[in-house]
Amino acid sequence: MAYRIQKDKCISCGACASQCPVGAISEGDGAYEIDPNVCIECGACAAICPVEAPIQD
C-alpha cells in the first residue's frame, strides 16, 4: 500500500520530499502530497517526518 500524507497533521516542512528516493512527494495545497502511482512504499517519508503525517494508505 502506498503512503499518503494526513493533511491535518502536515506542517509543510518539506522533510519528507527531500528524503523520497523516487520523487513521489510534492507540495500541494497547504500540505505535501504523495503520488500513489510513483510511491515505492519504502517508508523514508514516515521515518523523517517530525509530526508523523505520512501513513500507509
Distance bins in CASP14 RR format, pairs under 12 A and 6 or more apart:
PFRMAT RR
TARGET T0000
AUTHOR 0000-0000-0000
RMODE 2
METHOD distances of the structure
MODEL  1
1 34 0 0 0 0 0 1 0 0 0 0 0
1 36 0 0 0 0 1 0 0 0 0 0 0
1 39 0 0 0 0 1 0 0 0 0 0 0
1 40 0 0 0 0 0 1 0 0 0 0 0
1 41 1 0 0 1 0 0 0 0 0 0 0
1 43 0 0 0 0 0 1 0 0 0 0 0
1 54 0 0 0 0 0 1 0 0 0 0 0
1 55 0 0 0 0 1 0 0 0 0 0 0
1 56 1 0 1 0 0 0 0 0 0 0 0
1 57 1 0 1 0 0 0 0 0 0 0 0
2 20 0 0 0 0 0 1 0 0 0 0 0
2 22 0 0 0 0 0 1 0 0 0 0 0
2 24 0 0 0 0 1 0 0 0 0 0 0
2 25 0 0 0 0 0 1 0 0 0 0 0
2 33 0 0 0 0 0 1 0 0 0 0 0
2 34 1 0 0 1 0 0 0 0 0 0 0
2 35 0 0 0 0 1 0 0 0 0 0 0
2 36 1 1 0 0 0 0 0 0 0 0 0
2 37 0 0 0 0 1 0 0 0 0 0 0
2 38 0 0 0 0 1 0 0 0 0 0 0
2 39 1 1 0 0 0 0 0 0 0 0 0
2 40 0 0 0 0 1 0 0 0 0 0 0
2 41 1 0 0 1 0 0 0 0 0 0 0
2 42 0 0 0 0 0 1 0 0 0 0 0
2 43 0 0 0 0 0 1 0 0 0 0 0
2 45 0 0 0 0 0 1 0 0 0 0 0
2 46 0 0 0 0 0 1 0 0 0 0 0
2 54 0 0 0 0 0 1 0 0 0 0 0
2 55 0 0 0 0 0 1 0 0 0 0 0
2 56 1 0 0 1 0 0 0 0 0 0 0
2 57 1 0 1 0 0 0 0 0 0 0 0
3 16 0 0 0 0 1 0 0 0 0 0 0
3 19 0 0 0 0 0 1 0 0 0 0 0
3 20 0 0 0 0 1 0 0 0 0 0 0
3 22 0 0 0 0 0 1 0 0 0 0 0
3 24 0 0 0 0 1 0 0 0 0 0 0
3 25 0 0 0 0 1 0 0 0 0 0 0
3 32 0 0 0 0 0 1 0 0 0 0 0
3 33 0 0 0 0 0 1 0 0 0 0 0
3 34 1 0 1 0 0 0 0 0 0 0 0
3 35 0 0 0 0 0 1 0 0 0 0 0
3 36 0 0 0 0 1 0 0 0 0 0 0
3 38 0 0 0 0 0 1 0 0 0 0 0
3 39 1 0 1 0 0 0 0 0 0 0 0
3 40 0 0 0 0 1 0 0 0 0 0 0
3 41 1 0 0 1 0 0 0 0 0 0 0
3 42 0 0 0 0 1 0 0 0 0 0 0
3 43 1 0 0 1 0 0 0 0 0 0 0
3 44 0 0 0 0 1 0 0 0 0 0 0
3 45 1 0 1 0 0 0 0 0 0 0 0
3 46 1 0 0 1 0 0 0 0 0 0 0
3 47 0 0 0 0 0 1 0 0 0 0 0
3 48 0 0 0 0 0 1 0 0 0 0 0
3 49 0 0 0 0 1 0 0 0 0 0 0
3 52 0 0 0 0 0 1 0 0 0 0 0
3 53 0 0 0 0 1 0 0 0 0 0 0
3 54 1 0 1 0 0 0 0 0 0 0 0
3 55 1 0 0 1 0 0 0 0 0 0 0
3 56 1 0 1 0 0 0 0 0 0 0 0
3 57 1 0 0 1 0 0 0 0 0 0 0
4 10 0 0 0 0 0 1 0 0 0 0 0
4 16 0 0 0 0 0 1 0 0 0 0 0
4 24 0 0 0 0 0 1 0 0 0 0 0
4 25 0 0 0 0 0 1 0 0 0 0 0
4 31 0 0 0 0 0 1 0 0 0 0 0
4 32 0 0 0 0 0 1 0 0 0 0 0
4 33 0 0 0 0 1 0 0 0 0 0 0
4 34 1 0 1 0 0 0 0 0 0 0 0
4 35 0 0 0 0 0 1 0 0 0 0 0
4 36 1 0 0 1 0 0 0 0 0 0 0
4 39 0 0 0 0 1 0 0 0 0 0 0
4 41 0 0 0 0 0 1 0 0 0 0 0
4 43 0 0 0 0 0 1 0 0 0 0 0
4 45 0 0 0 0 1 0 0 0 0 0 0
4 46 0 0 0 0 0 1 0 0 0 0 0
4 53 0 0 0 0 1 0 0 0 0 0 0
4 54 1 0 0 1 0 0 0 0 0 0 0
4 55 1 0 0 1 0 0 0 0 0 0 0
4 56 1 0 0 1 0 0 0 0 0 0 0
4 57 1 0 1 0 0 0 0 0 0 0 0
5 11 0 0 0 0 0 1 0 0 0 0 0
5 12 0 0 0 0 1 0 0 0 0 0 0
5 13 0 0 0 0 0 1 0 0 0 0 0
5 14 0 0 0 0 0 1 0 0 0 0 0
5 15 0 0 0 0 0 1 0 0 0 0 0
5 16 1 0 0 1 0 0 0 0 0 0 0
5 17 0 0 0 0 1 0 0 0 0 0 0
5 20 0 0 0 0 0 1 0 0 0 0 0
5 24 0 0 0 0 0 1 0 0 0 0 0
5 25 1 0 0 1 0 0 0 0 0 0 0
5 26 0 0 0 0 0 1 0 0 0 0 0
5 27 0 0 0 0 0 1 0 0 0 0 0
5 28 0 0 0 0 1 0 0 0 0 0 0
5 29 0 0 0 0 0 1 0 0 0 0 0
5 30 0 0 0 0 0 1 0 0 0 0 0
5 31 1 0 0 1 0 0 0 0 0 0 0
5 32 1 0 1 0 0 0 0 0 0 0 0
5 33 1 0 0 1 0 0 0 0 0 0 0
5 34 1 0 1 0 0 0 0 0 0 0 0
5 35 0 0 0 0 0 1 0 0 0 0 0
5 36 0 0 0 0 0 1 0 0 0 0 0
5 39 0 0 0 0 0 1 0 0 0 0 0
5 43 0 0 0 0 0 1 0 0 0 0 0
5 45 1 0 0 1 0 0 0 0 0 0 0
5 46 0 0 0 0 1 0 0 0 0 0 0
5 49 0 0 0 0 1 0 0 0 0 0 0
5 51 0 0 0 0 0 1 0 0 0 0 0
5 52 0 0 0 0 0 1 0 0 0 0 0
5 53 1 0 1 0 0 0 0 0 0 0 0
5 54 1 0 1 0 0 0 0 0 0 0 0
5 55 0 0 0 0 1 0 0 0 0 0 0
5 56 0 0 0 0 0 1 0 0 0 0 0
5 57 0 0 0 0 1 0 0 0 0 0 0
6 16 0 0 0 0 0 1 0 0 0 0 0
6 31 0 0 0 0 1 0 0 0 0 0 0
6 32 0 0 0 0 0 1 0 0 0 0 0
6 33 0 0 0 0 0 1 0 0 0 0 0
6 34 0 0 0 0 0 1 0 0 0 0 0
6 45 0 0 0 0 0 1 0 0 0 0 0
6 46 0 0 0 0 0 1 0 0 0 0 0
6 49 0 0 0 0 1 0 0 0 0 0 0
6 51 0 0 0 0 1 0 0 0 0 0 0
6 52 0 0 0 0 1 0 0 0 0 0 0
6 53 1 0 1 0 0 0 0 0 0 0 0
6 54 1 0 0 1 0 0 0 0 0 0 0
6 55 1 0 0 1 0 0 0 0 0 0 0
6 56 0 0 0 0 0 1 0 0 0 0 0
6 57 0 0 0 0 0 1 0 0 0 0 0
7 28 0 0 0 0 1 0 0 0 0 0 0
7 29 0 0 0 0 1 0 0 0 0 0 0
7 30 1 0 0 1 0 0 0 0 0 0 0
7 31 1 0 1 0 0 0 0 0 0 0 0
7 32 0 0 0 0 1 0 0 0 0 0 0
7 33 0 0 0 0 1 0 0 0 0 0 0
7 34 0 0 0 0 0 1 0 0 0 0 0
7 51 0 0 0 0 0 1 0 0 0 0 0
7 53 0 0 0 0 1 0 0 0 0 0 0
7 54 0 0 0 0 0 1 0 0 0 0 0
7 55 0 0 0 0 0 1 0 0 0 0 0
8 30 0 0 0 0 0 1 0 0 0 0 0
8 31 0 0 0 0 1 0 0 0 0 0 0
8 51 0 0 0 0 0 1 0 0 0 0 0
8 52 0 0 0 0 0 1 0 0 0 0 0
8 53 0 0 0 0 1 0 0 0 0 0 0
8 55 0 0 0 0 0 1 0 0 0 0 0
9 16 0 0 0 0 0 1 0 0 0 0 0
9 30 0 0 0 0 0 1 0 0 0 0 0
9 31 0 0 0 0 1 0 0 0 0 0 0
9 32 0 0 0 0 0 1 0 0 0 0 0
9 46 0 0 0 0 0 1 0 0 0 0 0
9 49 0 0 0 0 1 0 0 0 0 0 0
9 50 0 0 0 0 0 1 0 0 0 0 0
9 51 1 0 1 0 0 0 0 0 0 0 0
9 52 1 0 0 1 0 0 0 0 0 0 0
9 53 1 0 1 0 0 0 0 0 0 0 0
9 54 0 0 0 0 1 0 0 0 0 0 0
9 55 0 0 0 0 1 0 0 0 0 0 0
10 16 0 0 0 0 1 0 0 0 0 0 0
10 17 0 0 0 0 0 1 0 0 0 0 0
10 25 0 0 0 0 0 1 0 0 0 0 0
10 27 0 0 0 0 1 0 0 0 0 0 0
10 28 0 0 0 0 1 0 0 0 0 0 0
10 29 0 0 0 0 0 1 0 0 0 0 0
10 30 1 0 0 1 0 0 0 0 0 0 0
10 31 1 1 0 0 0 0 0 0 0 0 0
10 32 1 0 1 0 0 0 0 0 0 0 0
10 33 0 0 0 0 1 0 0 0 0 0 0
10 34 0 0 0 0 0 1 0 0 0 0 0
10 45 0 0 0 0 0 1 0 0 0 0 0
10 49 0 0 0 0 1 0 0 0 0 0 0
10 50 0 0 0 0 0 1 0 0 0 0 0
10 51 1 0 0 1 0 0 0 0 0 0 0
10 52 0 0 0 0 0 1 0 0 0 0 0
10 53 1 0 1 0 0 0 0 0 0 0 0
10 54 0 0 0 0 1 0 0 0 0 0 0
10 55 0 0 0 0 0 1 0 0 0 0 0
11 30 0 0 0 0 1 0 0 0 0 0 0
11 31 0 0 0 0 1 0 0 0 0 0 0
11 32 0 0 0 0 1 0 0 0 0 0 0
11 49 0 0 0 0 1 0 0 0 0 0 0
11 50 1 0 0 1 0 0 0 0 0 0 0
11 51 1 0 1 0 0 0 0 0 0 0 0
11 52 0 0 0 0 0 1 0 0 0 0 0
11 53 1 0 0 1 0 0 0 0 0 0 0
12 25 0 0 0 0 0 1 0 0 0 0 0
12 26 0 0 0 0 0 1 0 0 0 0 0
12 27 1 0 0 1 0 0 0 0 0 0 0
12 28 0 0 0 0 1 0 0 0 0 0 0
12 29 0 0 0 0 0 1 0 0 0 0 0
12 30 1 0 1 0 0 0 0 0 0 0 0
12 31 1 0 0 1 0 0 0 0 0 0 0
12 32 1 0 0 1 0 0 0 0 0 0 0
12 33 0 0 0 0 0 1 0 0 0 0 0
12 49 0 0 0 0 0 1 0 0 0 0 0
12 50 0 0 0 0 0 1 0 0 0 0 0
12 51 0 0 0 0 0 1 0 0 0 0 0
12 53 0 0 0 0 1 0 0 0 0 0 0
13 19 0 0 0 0 0 1 0 0 0 0 0
13 25 0 0 0 0 0 1 0 0 0 0 0
13 27 0 0 0 0 0 1 0 0 0 0 0
13 30 0 0 0 0 0 1 0 0 0 0 0
13 31 0 0 0 0 0 1 0 0 0 0 0
13 32 0 0 0 0 1 0 0 0 0 0 0
13 45 0 0 0 0 0 1 0 0 0 0 0
13 48 0 0 0 0 1 0 0 0 0 0 0
13 49 0 0 0 0 1 0 0 0 0 0 0
13 50 1 0 0 1 0 0 0 0 0 0 0
13 51 0 0 0 0 1 0 0 0 0 0 0
13 53 0 0 0 0 1 0 0 0 0 0 0
14 20 0 0 0 0 1 0 0 0 0 0 0
14 25 1 0 0 1 0 0 0 0 0 0 0
14 26 0 0 0 0 0 1 0 0 0 0 0
14 27 1 0 0 1 0 0 0 0 0 0 0
14 28 0 0 0 0 0 1 0 0 0 0 0
14 30 0 0 0 0 0 1 0 0 0 0 0
14 31 0 0 0 0 0 1 0 0 0 0 0
14 32 1 0 0 1 0 0 0 0 0 0 0
14 33 0 0 0 0 0 1 0 0 0 0 0
14 45 0 0 0 0 1 0 0 0 0 0 0
14 48 0 0 0 0 1 0 0 0 0 0 0
14 49 0 0 0 0 1 0 0 0 0 0 0
14 50 0 0 0 0 0 1 0 0 0 0 0
14 51 0 0 0 0 0 1 0 0 0 0 0
14 53 0 0 0 0 0 1 0 0 0 0 0
14 54 0 0 0 0 0 1 0 0 0 0 0
15 25 0 0 0 0 1 0 0 0 0 0 0
15 32 0 0 0 0 1 0 0 0 0 0 0
15 44 0 0 0 0 0 1 0 0 0 0 0
15 45 0 0 0 0 1 0 0 0 0 0 0
15 46 0 0 0 0 0 1 0 0 0 0 0
15 47 0 0 0 0 1 0 0 0 0 0 0
15 48 1 0 1 0 0 0 0 0 0 0 0
15 49 1 0 0 1 0 0 0 0 0 0 0
15 50 1 0 0 1 0 0 0 0 0 0 0
15 51 0 0 0 0 1 0 0 0 0 0 0
15 52 0 0 0 0 0 1 0 0 0 0 0
15 53 0 0 0 0 1 0 0 0 0 0 0
15 54 0 0 0 0 0 1 0 0 0 0 0
16 23 0 0 0 0 0 1 0 0 0 0 0
16 24 0 0 0 0 1 0 0 0 0 0 0
16 25 1 0 1 0 0 0 0 0 0 0 0
16 26 0 0 0 0 0 1 0 0 0 0 0
16 27 0 0 0 0 0 1 0 0 0 0 0
16 31 0 0 0 0 0 1 0 0 0 0 0
16 32 1 0 1 0 0 0 0 0 0 0 0
16 33 0 0 0 0 0 1 0 0 0 0 0
16 34 0 0 0 0 1 0 0 0 0 0 0
16 39 0 0 0 0 0 1 0 0 0 0 0
16 42 0 0 0 0 0 1 0 0 0 0 0
16 43 0 0 0 0 1 0 0 0 0 0 0
16 44 1 0 0 1 0 0 0 0 0 0 0
16 45 1 1 0 0 0 0 0 0 0 0 0
16 46 0 0 0 0 1 0 0 0 0 0 0
16 47 0 0 0 0 1 0 0 0 0 0 0
16 48 1 0 0 1 0 0 0 0 0 0 0
16 49 1 0 1 0 0 0 0 0 0 0 0
16 50 0 0 0 0 1 0 0 0 0 0 0
16 51 0 0 0 0 0 1 0 0 0 0 0
16 52 0 0 0 0 0 1 0 0 0 0 0
16 53 1 0 0 1 0 0 0 0 0 0 0
16 54 1 0 1 0 0 0 0 0 0 0 0
16 55 0 0 0 0 0 1 0 0 0 0 0
17 23 1 0 0 1 0 0 0 0 0 0 0
17 24 0 0 0 0 1 0 0 0 0 0 0
17 25 1 0 1 0 0 0 0 0 0 0 0
17 26 1 0 0 1 0 0 0 0 0 0 0
17 27 1 0 0 1 0 0 0 0 0 0 0
17 28 0 0 0 0 0 1 0 0 0 0 0
17 31 0 0 0 0 0 1 0 0 0 0 0
17 32 1 0 1 0 0 0 0 0 0 0 0
17 33 0 0 0 0 1 0 0 0 0 0 0
17 34 0 0 0 0 1 0 0 0 0 0 0
17 35 0 0 0 0 0 1 0 0 0 0 0
17 44 0 0 0 0 0 1 0 0 0 0 0
17 45 0 0 0 0 1 0 0 0 0 0 0
17 48 0 0 0 0 1 0 0 0 0 0 0
17 49 0 0 0 0 0 1 0 0 0 0 0
17 53 0 0 0 0 0 1 0 0 0 0 0
17 54 0 0 0 0 0 1 0 0 0 0 0
18 25 0 0 0 0 1 0 0 0 0 0 0
18 26 0 0 0 0 0 1 0 0 0 0 0
18 27 0 0 0 0 0 1 0 0 0 0 0
18 32 0 0 0 0 0 1 0 0 0 0 0
18 44 0 0 0 0 1 0 0 0 0 0 0
18 45 0 0 0 0 1 0 0 0 0 0 0
18 48 0 0 0 0 1 0 0 0 0 0 0
18 49 0 0 0 0 0 1 0 0 0 0 0
19 25 0 0 0 0 1 0 0 0 0 0 0
19 32 0 0 0 0 0 1 0 0 0 0 0
19 34 0 0 0 0 0 1 0 0 0 0 0
19 42 0 0 0 0 1 0 0 0 0 0 0
19 43 0 0 0 0 1 0 0 0 0 0 0
19 44 1 0 1 0 0 0 0 0 0 0 0
19 45 1 0 0 1 0 0 0 0 0 0 0
19 46 0 0 0 0 1 0 0 0 0 0 0
19 47 1 0 0 1 0 0 0 0 0 0 0
19 48 1 0 1 0 0 0 0 0 0 0 0
19 49 0 0 0 0 1 0 0 0 0 0 0
19 50 0 0 0 0 0 1 0 0 0 0 0
19 54 0 0 0 0 0 1 0 0 0 0 0
20 26 0 0 0 0 1 0 0 0 0 0 0
20 32 0 0 0 0 1 0 0 0 0 0 0
20 33 0 0 0 0 0 1 0 0 0 0 0
20 34 1 0 0 1 0 0 0 0 0 0 0
20 35 0 0 0 0 1 0 0 0 0 0 0
20 38 0 0 0 0 1 0 0 0 0 0 0
20 39 0 0 0 0 1 0 0 0 0 0 0
20 40 0 0 0 0 1 0 0 0 0 0 0
20 41 0 0 0 0 0 1 0 0 0 0 0
20 42 0 0 0 0 1 0 0 0 0 0 0
20 43 0 0 0 0 1 0 0 0 0 0 0
20 44 1 0 0 1 0 0 0 0 0 0 0
20 45 1 0 1 0 0 0 0 0 0 0 0
20 46 0 0 0 0 0 1 0 0 0 0 0
20 47 0 0 0 0 0 1 0 0 0 0 0
20 48 0 0 0 0 1 0 0 0 0 0 0
20 49 0 0 0 0 0 1 0 0 0 0 0
20 54 0 0 0 0 1 0 0 0 0 0 0
21 38 0 0 0 0 0 1 0 0 0 0 0
21 39 0 0 0 0 0 1 0 0 0 0 0
21 40 1 0 0 1 0 0 0 0 0 0 0
21 41 0 0 0 0 0 1 0 0 0 0 0
21 42 1 0 0 1 0 0 0 0 0 0 0
21 43 0 0 0 0 1 0 0 0 0 0 0
21 44 1 0 0 1 0 0 0 0 0 0 0
21 45 0 0 0 0 1 0 0 0 0 0 0
21 48 0 0 0 0 0 1 0 0 0 0 0
22 34 0 0 0 0 0 1 0 0 0 0 0
22 35 0 0 0 0 1 0 0 0 0 0 0
22 36 0 0 0 0 0 1 0 0 0 0 0
22 37 0 0 0 0 0 1 0 0 0 0 0
22 38 1 0 1 0 0 0 0 0 0 0 0
22 39 1 0 0 1 0 0 0 0 0 0 0
22 40 1 0 1 0 0 0 0 0 0 0 0
22 41 0 0 0 0 0 1 0 0 0 0 0
22 42 0 0 0 0 1 0 0 0 0 0 0
22 43 0 0 0 0 0 1 0 0 0 0 0
22 44 0 0 0 0 1 0 0 0 0 0 0
22 45 0 0 0 0 0 1 0 0 0 0 0
23 32 0 0 0 0 0 1 0 0 0 0 0
23 33 0 0 0 0 0 1 0 0 0 0 0
23 34 0 0 0 0 1 0 0 0 0 0 0
23 35 0 0 0 0 1 0 0 0 0 0 0
23 37 0 0 0 0 0 1 0 0 0 0 0
23 38 1 0 0 1 0 0 0 0 0 0 0
23 39 0 0 0 0 1 0 0 0 0 0 0
23 40 0 0 0 0 1 0 0 0 0 0 0
23 42 0 0 0 0 0 1 0 0 0 0 0
23 44 0 0 0 0 0 1 0 0 0 0 0
23 45 0 0 0 0 0 1 0 0 0 0 0
24 32 0 0 0 0 0 1 0 0 0 0 0
24 33 0 0 0 0 1 0 0 0 0 0 0
24 34 1 0 1 0 0 0 0 0 0 0 0
24 35 1 0 1 0 0 0 0 0 0 0 0
24 36 0 0 0 0 1 0 0 0 0 0 0
24 37 0 0 0 0 1 0 0 0 0 0 0
24 38 1 1 0 0 0 0 0 0 0 0 0
24 39 1 0 1 0 0 0 0 0 0 0 0
24 40 1 0 0 1 0 0 0 0 0 0 0
24 41 0 0 0 0 1 0 0 0 0 0 0
24 42 0 0 0 0 1 0 0 0 0 0 0
24 43 0 0 0 0 0 1 0 0 0 0 0
24 44 0 0 0 0 1 0 0 0 0 0 0
24 45 0 0 0 0 1 0 0 0 0 0 0
24 54 0 0 0 0 0 1 0 0 0 0 0
25 31 0 0 0 0 0 1 0 0 0 0 0
25 32 1 0 1 0 0 0 0 0 0 0 0
25 33 1 0 0 1 0 0 0 0 0 0 0
25 34 1 0 1 0 0 0 0 0 0 0 0
25 35 1 0 0 1 0 0 0 0 0 0 0
25 36 0 0 0 0 0 1 0 0 0 0 0
25 38 0 0 0 0 1 0 0 0 0 0 0
25 39 0 0 0 0 1 0 0 0 0 0 0
25 40 0 0 0 0 0 1 0 0 0 0 0
25 42 0 0 0 0 0 1 0 0 0 0 0
25 43 0 0 0 0 0 1 0 0 0 0 0
25 44 0 0 0 0 1 0 0 0 0 0 0
25 45 1 0 0 1 0 0 0 0 0 0 0
25 46 0 0 0 0 0 1 0 0 0 0 0
25 48 0 0 0 0 0 1 0 0 0 0 0
25 49 0 0 0 0 0 1 0 0 0 0 0
25 53 0 0 0 0 0 1 0 0 0 0 0
25 54 0 0 0 0 1 0 0 0 0 0 0
26 32 1 0 0 1 0 0 0 0 0 0 0
26 33 1 0 1 0 0 0 0 0 0 0 0
26 34 0 0 0 0 1 0 0 0 0 0 0
26 35 1 0 0 1 0 0 0 0 0 0 0
26 38 0 0 0 0 1 0 0 0 0 0 0
26 39 0 0 0 0 0 1 0 0 0 0 0
26 45 0 0 0 0 0 1 0 0 0 0 0
27 33 1 0 0 1 0 0 0 0 0 0 0
27 34 0 0 0 0 0 1 0 0 0 0 0
28 34 0 0 0 0 0 1 0 0 0 0 0
28 35 0 0 0 0 0 1 0 0 0 0 0
30 53 0 0 0 0 0 1 0 0 0 0 0
31 49 0 0 0 0 0 1 0 0 0 0 0
31 51 0 0 0 0 0 1 0 0 0 0 0
31 53 1 0 0 1 0 0 0 0 0 0 0
31 54 0 0 0 0 0 1 0 0 0 0 0
32 45 0 0 0 0 1 0 0 0 0 0 0
32 48 0 0 0 0 0 1 0 0 0 0 0
32 49 0 0 0 0 1 0 0 0 0 0 0
32 51 0 0 0 0 0 1 0 0 0 0 0
32 53 1 0 0 1 0 0 0 0 0 0 0
32 54 0 0 0 0 1 0 0 0 0 0 0
33 39 0 0 0 0 0 1 0 0 0 0 0
33 45 0 0 0 0 0 1 0 0 0 0 0
33 53 0 0 0 0 0 1 0 0 0 0 0
33 54 0 0 0 0 0 1 0 0 0 0 0
33 57 0 0 0 0 0 1 0 0 0 0 0
34 40 0 0 0 0 0 1 0 0 0 0 0
34 41 0 0 0 0 0 1 0 0 0 0 0
34 42 0 0 0 0 0 1 0 0 0 0 0
34 43 0 0 0 0 0 1 0 0 0 0 0
34 44 0 0 0 0 0 1 0 0 0 0 0
34 45 1 0 0 1 0 0 0 0 0 0 0
34 46 0 0 0 0 0 1 0 0 0 0 0
34 49 0 0 0 0 0 1 0 0 0 0 0
34 53 0 0 0 0 0 1 0 0 0 0 0
34 54 1 0 0 1 0 0 0 0 0 0 0
34 55 0 0 0 0 0 1 0 0 0 0 0
34 56 0 0 0 0 0 1 0 0 0 0 0
34 57 0 0 0 0 1 0 0 0 0 0 0
35 45 0 0 0 0 0 1 0 0 0 0 0
35 57 0 0 0 0 0 1 0 0 0 0 0
36 56 0 0 0 0 0 1 0 0 0 0 0
36 57 1 0 0 1 0 0 0 0 0 0 0
39 45 0 0 0 0 1 0 0 0 0 0 0
39 46 0 0 0 0 0 1 0 0 0 0 0
39 54 0 0 0 0 1 0 0 0 0 0 0
39 56 0 0 0 0 1 0 0 0 0 0 0
39 57 0 0 0 0 1 0 0 0 0 0 0
41 54 0 0 0 0 0 1 0 0 0 0 0
41 55 0 0 0 0 0 1 0 0 0 0 0
41 56 1 0 0 1 0 0 0 0 0 0 0
41 57 0 0 0 0 1 0 0 0 0 0 0
42 48 0 0 0 0 0 1 0 0 0 0 0
42 54 0 0 0 0 0 1 0 0 0 0 0
42 56 0 0 0 0 0 1 0 0 0 0 0
43 49 0 0 0 0 1 0 0 0 0 0 0
43 52 0 0 0 0 0 1 0 0 0 0 0
43 54 1 0 0 1 0 0 0 0 0 0 0
43 55 0 0 0 0 0 1 0 0 0 0 0
43 56 0 0 0 0 1 0 0 0 0 0 0
44 54 0 0 0 0 1 0 0 0 0 0 0
45 51 0 0 0 0 0 1 0 0 0 0 0
45 52 0 0 0 0 0 1 0 0 0 0 0
45 53 0 0 0 0 1 0 0 0 0 0 0
45 54 1 0 1 0 0 0 0 0 0 0 0
45 55 0 0 0 0 1 0 0 0 0 0 0
45 56 0 0 0 0 0 1 0 0 0 0 0
46 52 1 0 0 1 0 0 0 0 0 0 0
46 53 0 0 0 0 1 0 0 0 0 0 0
46 54 1 0 1 0 0 0 0 0 0 0 0
46 55 1 0 0 1 0 0 0 0 0 0 0
46 56 0 0 0 0 1 0 0 0 0 0 0
46 57 0 0 0 0 0 1 0 0 0 0 0
47 54 0 0 0 0 1 0 0 0 0 0 0
48 54 0 0 0 0 1 0 0 0 0 0 0
49 55 0 0 0 0 1 0 0 0 0 0 0
END
